[in-house]
Amino acid sequence: MLKIYKALIRPHLEYGVQLWSPSPEHGNWSLILGIESVQRRFTRLIDGMGHLPYSERLGHLQLTTLAERHFRGDLIETFKAYRDINGLKHIFNFSKHRSNIISCLKTTNDISNDVRKLHRRFLTERIREIWNKLPTFVRESDSVNDFKCNLETFKSTCIRDGIHSVGYYWNVSYEVLSRIDTPTYLVNRSKQVEYLREHPFLAKKKYFNLRY
């Protein structure tokens, strides 16, 4: 089931995310959680996973939230632009010395707040803080595959060493999961699972696979 999801379903949820992925901000969370619900539902169908909270299912299946995957996709495209692989380097404002992305938003007052808000949602702006947080060894990777490996190494090292900072791309997963696996939901979940075990038809209707 997991292979089917990765091969046939998840690619549709990630195609062209650089253009349409909603920014994690007020007003967009219902859309972000709606997209996430596709992965939540599918992981409930995998044997031995249906009774677990979403965060635990992700850990067992070695998955991340889709929101984090979208940021990862943004970073990969940004790296391609930085290395001038995809022909999009001209749309980014990279600094000359440290490969940081400099904001292209004008500071003058001749731009409306609505235009500024829209501009901040473009790839070149929404990825700026996250890209600038990456260490040099990640940004200066020799290839796309090396960048992916170094990105995962950086994330694993920070999590292992308990390093927390605003702007790391995986922080969005914490925000997503805090809205899904709420304390109230976790308290009531065991009761829900027991009820669905007693009513297998309802469990099937709600896409719960409660087999161990």
FENSULFEN-V198468 format. One record per residue. N is the residue number from 0. RES is the residue in one small letter. NEAR is the number of other ideal C-beta (glycine too) atoms within 8 Angstrom. Layout:
# FENSULFEN-V198468
N;RES;NEAR  N;RES;NEAR
This chain:
# FENSULFEN-V198468
0;m;8  1;l;7  2;k;6  3;i;8  4;y;12  5;k;7  6;a;8  7;l;6  8;i;11  9;r;11  10;p;8  11;h;7  12;l;10  13;e;10  14;y;6  15;g;5  16;v;10  17;q;8  18;l;6  19;w;5  20;s;9  21;p;8  22;s;8  23;p;10  24;e;5  25;h;4  26;g;4  27;n;10  28;w;9  29;s;6  30;l;8  31;i;12  32;l;11  33;g;7  34;i;11  35;e;13  36;s;8  37;v;10  38;q;13  39;r;10  40;r;9  41;f;11  42;t;14  43;r;12  44;l;10  45;i;13  46;d;7  47;g;7  48;m;13  49;g;13  50;h;6  51;l;8  52;p;9  53;y;11  54;s;9  55;e;8  56;r;14  57;l;12  58;g;7  59;h;9  60;l;10  61;q;5  62;l;8  63;t;9  64;t;13  65;l;13  66;a;14  67;e;13  68;r;11  69;h;11  70;f;13  71;r;11  72;g;12  73;d;15  74;l;14  75;i;11  76;e;12  77;t;13  78;f;13  79;k;11  80;a;13  81;y;11  82;r;6  83;d;7  84;i;8  85;n;7  86;g;5  87;l;9  88;k;9  89;h;4  90;i;6  91;f;11  92;n;8  93;f;10  94;s;9  95;k;3  96;h;4  97;r;5  98;s;9  99;n;8  100;i;13  101;i;8  102;s;7  103;c;8  104;l;9  105;k;6  106;t;3  107;t;5  108;n;3  109;d;4  110;i;8  111;s;5  112;n;5  113;d;6  114;v;8  115;r;10  116;k;8  117;l;8  118;h;10  119;r;10  120;r;8  121;f;8  122;l;10  123;t;11  124;e;12  125;r;10  126;i;13  127;r;11  128;e;7  129;i;13  130;w;12  131;n;9  132;k;9  133;l;10  134;p;6  135;t;7  136;f;8  137;v;11  138;r;11  139;e;6  140;s;12  141;d;3  142;s;6  143;v;10  144;n;6  145;d;9  146;f;12  147;k;9  148;c;9  149;n;11  150;l;12  151;e;8  152;t;8  153;f;12  154;k;11  155;s;8  156;t;9  157;c;11  158;i;9  159;r;6  160;d;6  161;g;5  162;i;7  163;h;5  164;s;7  165;v;4  166;g;8  167;y;11  168;y;11  169;w;11  170;n;9  171;v;12  172;s;11  173;y;8  174;e;10  175;v;15  176;l;11  177;s;8  178;r;8  179;i;12  180;d;9  181;t;8  182;p;5  183;t;6  184;y;10  185;l;9  186;v;7  187;n;8  188;r;9  189;s;7  190;k;7  191;q;8  192;v;12  193;e;8  194;y;9  195;l;13  196;r;9  197;e;5  198;h;8  199;p;8  200;f;6  201;l;9  202;a;13  203;k;8  204;k;6  205;k;7  206;y;8  207;f;11  208;n;11  209;l;11  210;r;6  211;y;4
